[in-house]
């Protein structure tokens, strides 16, 4: 089950029209986080807008990321909230790194449609 904060991040990504959202439940599989939110943007600017929307939404709830990486290049933006990590990929980088395959033992979490 998703935490309320992860749900807010999913909603913010959906609101910004993120492509191909996926949530992986890493509990019992990973020692460094519980969930991955993986999505794609269609351009550098789109990926940055998705990141901005997620960070702004969670800031309203009093939650700040522990770390943000890759924002300026926007091929792979990583936003670490400790209990979950957001990965925003360009379409090409997502195919290349294929986190869903690397973490194939993780359970897929159902994402409610808008």
Backbone as ProteinMPNN parsed JSONL, in Angstrom:
{"seq_chain_A": "XXXXXXXXXXXXXXXXXXXXXXXXXXXXXXXXXXXXXXXXXXXXXXXXXXXXXXXXXXXXXXXXXXXXXXXXXXXXXXXXXXXXXXXXXXXXXXXXXXXXXXXXXXXXXXXXXX", "coords_chain_A": {"N_chain_A": [[0.837, -1.189, 0.0], [0.501, 2.222, -0.806], [2.104, 5.047, 0.691], [0.652, 8.096, 2.027], [2.196, 10.332, 1.153], [3.656, 9.342, -1.024], [1.499, 8.811, -2.642], [0.676, 11.449, -3.128], [2.85, 12.313, -4.658], [2.575, 10.672, -6.908], [0.103, 11.626, -7.839], [0.802, 14.294, -8.46], [2.639, 13.852, -10.533], [0.928, 12.632, -12.392], [-0.792, 14.799, -12.843], [0.889, 16.445, -14.275], [1.065, 15.128, -16.599], [2.836, 12.938, -16.828], [4.501, 10.186, -18.385], [3.711, 6.752, -18.633], [3.582, 5.765, -15.83], [4.859, 4.016, -13.019], [4.865, 2.129, -10.055], [6.975, 0.609, -7.825], [7.076, -1.754, -5.267], [9.41, -2.063, -2.951], [9.804, -3.124, -0.469], [11.311, -5.364, 1.67], [12.903, -6.155, -0.379], [14.762, -4.229, -0.914], [17.183, -2.373, 0.955], [17.455, 0.33, 1.169], [15.287, 1.937, 0.453], [11.656, 2.059, 0.339], [9.878, 2.223, -1.803], [9.801, 2.749, -5.373], [8.976, 5.335, -7.54], [8.46, 5.479, -10.845], [8.686, 7.192, -13.881], [8.198, 8.834, -17.073], [9.26, 11.658, -19.012], [8.498, 13.651, -21.887], [10.256, 15.418, -22.94], [13.155, 17.459, -22.138], [12.288, 19.75, -20.744], [9.69, 18.943, -20.029], [10.216, 16.753, -18.294], [11.537, 18.152, -16.241], [9.424, 19.78, -15.406], [7.66, 17.878, -14.372], [9.196, 16.981, -12.202], [9.38, 19.416, -10.753], [6.658, 19.791, -10.087], [6.145, 17.596, -8.397], [7.979, 18.055, -6.27], [7.062, 20.589, -5.383], [4.417, 19.976, -4.601], [4.837, 18.147, -2.479], [6.293, 19.754, -0.759], [4.301, 21.463, 0.141], [3.082, 19.803, 1.907], [4.923, 19.734, 3.845], [7.182, 18.217, 3.391], [10.443, 17.673, 2.388], [12.765, 16.886, -0.227], [15.455, 14.575, 0.347], [17.52, 14.519, -1.38], [18.3, 15.63, -4.671], [18.991, 14.809, -7.975], [20.446, 15.168, -11.218], [18.812, 17.068, -12.445], [19.371, 19.283, -14.206], [20.295, 18.178, -16.67], [18.29, 16.348, -17.16], [17.939, 13.78, -18.198], [17.798, 11.617, -16.536], [16.218, 12.147, -13.76], [16.541, 12.054, -10.348], [14.817, 11.923, -7.374], [15.06, 11.846, -4.055], [13.228, 10.765, -1.395], [13.721, 9.313, 0.822], [11.91, 7.235, 2.115], [10.709, 6.678, -0.247], [11.735, 6.774, -3.691], [11.852, 8.887, -6.432], [12.005, 8.477, -9.882], [12.573, 10.094, -12.793], [12.571, 9.794, -16.108], [14.025, 10.429, -19.377], [12.555, 9.242, -22.408], [14.324, 7.627, -23.865], [16.453, 7.12, -22.026], [15.059, 5.732, -20.08], [14.405, 3.311, -21.334], [17.005, 2.357, -21.712], [18.131, 2.083, -19.054], [16.166, 0.617, -17.719], [14.768, 0.072, -15.128], [12.567, -1.337, -14.143], [13.014, -3.931, -15.055], [15.482, -4.492, -13.818], [14.716, -4.5, -11.15], [12.931, -6.617, -10.966], [11.94, -8.426, -9.121], [10.485, -6.976, -7.362], [7.246, -6.04, -6.133], [4.548, -4.867, -8.139], [2.721, -1.889, -7.808], [-0.648, -1.014, -7.856], [-1.761, 1.756, -9.645], [-3.969, 4.324, -9.147], [-6.208, 5.57, -11.614], [-6.57, 8.874, -12.995]], "CA_chain_A": [[0.0, 0.0, 0.0], [1.277, 3.455, -0.915], [1.977, 6.053, 1.744], [-0.013, 9.31, 1.521], [3.149, 11.198, 0.458], [3.894, 8.726, -2.321], [0.268, 9.079, -3.399], [0.741, 12.848, -3.575], [3.847, 12.38, -5.734], [1.937, 10.058, -8.081], [-0.913, 12.577, -8.323], [1.491, 15.441, -9.081], [3.177, 13.371, -11.814], [-0.217, 12.473, -13.292], [-1.278, 16.138, -13.195], [1.819, 17.001, -15.26], [1.017, 14.245, -17.781], [3.978, 12.018, -16.9], [4.237, 9.044, -19.242], [4.012, 5.376, -18.201], [3.886, 5.717, -14.393], [4.996, 2.697, -12.419], [5.318, 2.146, -8.667], [7.508, -0.679, -7.396], [7.153, -1.947, -3.823], [10.717, -2.664, -2.689], [9.887, -3.572, 0.922], [11.814, -6.727, 1.725], [13.79, -6.369, -1.526], [15.793, -3.197, -0.84], [17.42, -1.857, 2.303], [17.627, 1.785, 1.165], [14.013, 2.62, 0.264], [10.502, 1.16, 0.298], [9.183, 2.301, -3.086], [10.242, 3.563, -6.507], [8.015, 5.883, -8.498], [9.18, 5.606, -12.111], [7.869, 7.762, -14.95], [8.972, 9.455, -18.146], [8.86, 12.916, -19.618], [8.677, 13.614, -23.34], [11.324, 16.372, -23.285], [13.88, 17.956, -20.959], [11.415, 20.662, -20.008], [8.584, 18.169, -19.459], [10.759, 16.025, -17.133], [11.766, 19.132, -15.183], [8.106, 20.211, -14.911], [7.17, 16.779, -13.528], [9.98, 17.072, -10.969], [8.944, 20.621, -10.032], [5.313, 19.572, -9.551], [6.251, 16.663, -7.271], [8.657, 18.734, -5.161], [6.177, 21.642, -4.873], [3.289, 19.353, -3.909], [5.263, 17.579, -1.196], [6.67, 20.872, 0.116], [3.053, 21.936, 0.757], [2.812, 18.871, 3.007], [6.033, 19.834, 4.791], [8.183, 17.189, 3.114], [11.482, 18.101, 1.456], [13.595, 15.761, -0.652], [16.787, 14.458, 0.937], [18.515, 14.696, -2.446], [17.83, 15.691, -6.055], [20.127, 14.611, -8.873], [20.189, 15.06, -12.654], [17.769, 18.001, -12.886], [19.736, 20.153, -15.33], [20.343, 17.398, -17.913], [16.935, 15.782, -17.221], [17.86, 12.45, -18.815], [17.341, 10.792, -15.409], [16.116, 12.959, -12.549], [16.293, 11.235, -9.173], [14.401, 12.71, -6.215], [15.086, 10.898, -2.938], [12.447, 11.107, -0.209], [14.114, 8.279, 1.783], [11.0, 6.085, 2.094], [10.5, 6.394, -1.661], [12.612, 7.484, -4.622], [11.205, 9.208, -7.705], [12.883, 8.432, -11.048], [11.924, 10.682, -13.969], [13.476, 9.5, -17.216], [13.693, 10.639, -20.784], [12.091, 7.969, -22.959], [15.509, 6.848, -24.251], [17.169, 6.672, -20.821], [14.248, 4.729, -19.378], [14.614, 2.038, -22.022], [18.379, 1.925, -21.491], [18.371, 1.65, -17.676], [15.154, -0.412, -17.487], [14.7, -0.249, -13.695], [11.549, -2.353, -13.895], [13.652, -5.232, -15.268], [16.497, -4.674, -12.775], [14.025, -4.742, -9.881], [11.782, -7.441, -11.355], [11.399, -9.156, -7.97], [9.617, -6.063, -6.6], [5.827, -6.069, -6.477], [3.988, -3.69, -8.81], [1.611, -1.301, -7.054], [-1.697, -0.473, -8.713], [-1.849, 3.212, -9.605], [-5.331, 4.749, -9.522], [-6.308, 6.499, -12.735], [-7.109, 10.202, -12.646]], "C_chain_A": [[0.881, 1.25, 0.0], [1.049, 4.348, 0.299], [1.25, 7.27, 1.169], [0.942, 10.212, 0.728], [3.485, 10.648, -0.928], [2.672, 8.928, -3.216], [0.227, 10.501, -3.936], [1.722, 13.002, -4.735], [3.274, 11.795, -7.025], [0.935, 11.027, -8.69], [-0.272, 13.766, -9.032], [2.067, 15.053, -10.439], [2.053, 13.199, -12.834], [-0.734, 13.833, -13.763], [-0.405, 16.796, -14.256], [1.962, 16.1, -16.485], [2.284, 13.41, -17.952], [3.557, 10.768, -17.667], [4.585, 7.742, -18.517], [4.446, 5.301, -16.732], [3.9, 4.286, -13.888], [5.459, 2.885, -10.982], [5.742, 0.727, -8.308], [7.599, -0.7, -5.875], [8.433, -2.729, -3.536], [10.88, -3.146, -1.247], [10.277, -5.046, 0.946], [12.761, -7.067, 0.589], [14.992, -5.433, -1.448], [15.959, -2.731, 0.599], [17.455, -0.327, 2.345], [16.349, 2.572, 0.916], [12.897, 1.591, 0.186], [9.834, 1.105, -1.076], [9.991, 3.085, -4.11], [8.995, 4.055, -7.224], [8.819, 6.146, -9.758], [8.223, 6.181, -13.144], [8.792, 8.391, -15.985], [8.379, 10.799, -18.522], [9.187, 12.859, -21.102], [9.751, 14.573, -23.839], [12.039, 16.773, -22.001], [12.966, 18.809, -20.102], [10.256, 19.93, -19.333], [9.057, 17.399, -18.217], [10.998, 16.963, -15.962], [10.445, 19.611, -14.577], [7.482, 19.138, -14.016], [7.877, 16.827, -12.173], [9.515, 18.259, -10.124], [7.59, 20.411, -9.367], [5.347, 18.655, -8.333], [6.862, 17.357, -6.061], [7.743, 19.798, -4.544], [5.009, 21.055, -4.086], [3.71, 18.823, -2.544], [5.741, 18.657, -0.227], [5.445, 21.43, 0.83], [2.667, 21.063, 1.942], [3.948, 18.851, 4.02], [7.134, 18.814, 4.577], [9.156, 17.701, 2.052], [12.295, 16.893, 1.022], [14.939, 15.769, 0.065], [17.842, 14.784, -0.102], [17.808, 14.749, -3.8], [19.054, 15.63, -6.951], [19.656, 14.607, -10.325], [19.197, 16.05, -13.226], [18.16, 18.773, -14.144], [19.792, 19.409, -16.663], [18.99, 16.743, -18.203], [16.832, 14.498, -18.048], [17.329, 11.459, -17.777], [17.377, 11.694, -14.177], [15.748, 12.015, -11.409], [15.958, 12.162, -8.014], [14.205, 11.733, -5.058], [14.315, 11.449, -1.743], [12.647, 10.07, 0.902], [13.177, 7.072, 1.764], [10.554, 5.739, 0.67], [11.417, 7.271, -2.501], [11.857, 7.663, -5.937], [12.278, 9.192, -8.792], [12.099, 8.982, -12.23], [12.922, 10.585, -15.112], [13.04, 10.168, -18.51], [13.265, 9.271, -21.31], [13.27, 7.054, -23.285], [16.237, 6.289, -23.027], [16.374, 5.609, -20.069], [14.407, 3.358, -20.019], [16.007, 1.485, -21.727], [18.578, 1.348, -20.084], [17.375, 0.594, -17.2], [15.083, -0.87, -16.027], [13.661, -1.319, -13.376], [12.122, -3.759, -14.089], [14.674, -5.503, -14.162], [15.879, -5.043, -11.425], [12.79, -5.619, -10.116], [11.195, -8.244, -10.198], [10.478, -8.276, -7.118], [8.17, -6.205, -7.078], [5.435, -4.765, -7.168], [2.793, -3.203, -7.991], [0.62, -0.714, -8.062], [-1.765, 1.042, -8.528], [-3.269, 3.615, -10.015], [-5.294, 5.732, -10.688], [-6.866, 7.825, -12.249], [-8.609, 10.214, -12.748]], "O_chain_A": [[1.878, 1.32, 0.718], [-0.047, 4.398, 0.858], [1.232, 7.459, -0.048], [0.533, 10.8, -0.273], [3.587, 11.406, -1.893], [2.809, 9.187, -4.411], [-0.205, 10.732, -5.065], [1.454, 13.738, -5.684], [3.465, 12.355, -8.104], [0.914, 11.229, -9.904], [-0.747, 14.196, -10.084], [1.994, 15.832, -11.39], [2.201, 13.571, -13.998], [-1.073, 14.003, -14.934], [-0.888, 17.607, -15.047], [2.863, 16.284, -17.303], [2.75, 13.196, -19.071], [2.402, 10.347, -17.604], [5.626, 7.644, -17.866], [5.542, 4.831, -16.428], [3.073, 3.46, -14.273], [6.341, 3.701, -10.712], [4.979, -0.227, -8.463], [8.135, 0.226, -5.266], [8.523, -3.917, -3.845], [11.977, -3.536, -0.846], [9.63, -5.874, 0.304], [13.361, -8.142, 0.581], [16.097, -5.789, -1.858], [14.998, -2.7, 1.368], [17.483, 0.258, 3.428], [16.33, 3.78, 1.151], [13.149, 0.401, -0.007], [9.291, 0.073, -1.469], [10.768, 3.973, -3.757], [8.071, 3.285, -7.482], [9.755, 6.945, -9.745], [7.088, 5.721, -13.274], [10.006, 8.468, -15.794], [7.182, 11.046, -18.375], [10.06, 12.098, -21.52], [10.115, 14.55, -25.015], [11.576, 16.461, -20.904], [12.876, 18.621, -18.889], [9.883, 20.254, -18.205], [8.367, 17.395, -17.197], [10.7, 16.619, -14.818], [10.36, 19.825, -13.368], [6.846, 19.461, -13.012], [7.236, 16.726, -11.127], [9.285, 18.12, -8.923], [7.391, 20.806, -8.218], [4.656, 18.907, -7.346], [6.331, 17.264, -4.954], [7.654, 19.901, -3.32], [4.648, 21.571, -3.028], [3.007, 19.033, -1.555], [5.612, 18.501, 0.987], [5.532, 21.828, 1.992], [2.003, 21.524, 2.87], [3.939, 18.044, 4.95], [7.935, 18.567, 5.478], [8.75, 18.108, 0.963], [12.497, 15.97, 1.81], [15.493, 16.829, 0.356], [18.926, 15.265, 0.231], [16.849, 14.017, -4.046], [20.041, 16.324, -6.709], [18.577, 14.095, -10.624], [18.773, 15.902, -14.372], [17.347, 18.9, -15.06], [19.377, 19.954, -17.686], [18.599, 16.604, -19.361], [15.755, 14.166, -18.542], [16.523, 10.583, -18.09], [18.444, 11.965, -13.625], [14.769, 11.273, -11.494], [16.719, 13.078, -7.705], [13.299, 10.9, -5.082], [14.694, 12.463, -1.157], [11.828, 9.97, 1.816], [13.618, 5.974, 1.423], [10.078, 4.632, 0.417], [11.821, 8.357, -2.086], [11.296, 6.712, -6.48], [13.329, 9.815, -8.645], [11.082, 8.413, -12.627], [13.981, 11.213, -15.087], [11.858, 10.439, -18.721], [13.588, 8.249, -20.706], [13.225, 5.854, -23.017], [16.595, 5.112, -23.002], [16.953, 4.691, -19.49], [14.529, 2.354, -19.317], [16.169, 0.283, -21.516], [19.128, 0.258, -19.932], [17.716, -0.239, -16.36], [15.307, -2.042, -15.722], [13.843, -2.113, -12.454], [11.753, -4.68, -13.36], [14.732, -6.611, -13.627], [16.459, -5.811, -10.657], [11.733, -5.385, -9.529], [10.056, -8.701, -10.289], [9.77, -8.783, -6.248], [7.906, -6.453, -8.254], [5.933, -3.694, -6.821], [1.966, -3.996, -7.541], [1.006, -0.009, -8.995], [-1.818, 1.543, -7.405], [-3.716, 3.28, -11.112], [-4.443, 6.62, -10.734], [-7.546, 7.892, -11.225], [-9.236, 11.242, -12.492]]}, "name": "protein", "num_of_chains": 1, "seq": "XXXXXXXXXXXXXXXXXXXXXXXXXXXXXXXXXXXXXXXXXXXXXXXXXXXXXXXXXXXXXXXXXXXXXXXXXXXXXXXXXXXXXXXXXXXXXXXXXXXXXXXXXXXXXXXXXX"}
